[in-house]
């Protein structure tokens, strides 16, 4: 009973926050914001409709955790370099949210870049956690859609075999 209450609460919060994020990001040209909102909406719906979906919990959970971790690491491929002000150089990595970054301010752009490269990377733990959640919800939705498609295909083939 407690796990159902937690699942429904997390599903409702995810659906609400995902819809809010989706509506607020519809006017932005950034597809990463729209995809993050859609993942929240999809994940919330899956959690709320879990009893109707009737898929095995352990494989779905393992798959969504794996997609969450792999997607977060793969998101590091996306690199954004920003020149801020006159003499600031900043580099960020991560998708949909940049959670790994480095940067510096100096008297010249080349000096700022050199200091940033020498300074090392900083990790934003909140954005990292949000990234993992967004990718996990994406995996949850994709696995459930795939599982339901396989189930529907088997159901359509079953009457053909009976004849």
Secondary structure, 3 states (H helix, E strand, C coil): CHHHHHHHHHHHHHHHHHHHHHHHCCCCCCHHHHHHHHHHHHHHHHHHCHHHHCCCHHHHHHHHHHHHHHHHHHHHHCEEEEEECCCEEEEEECCCCCCEEEEEECCCHHHHHHHHHHHCCEECHHHHHHHHHHHHHHHHHHHHHHHHHHHHHHHHHHHHHHC
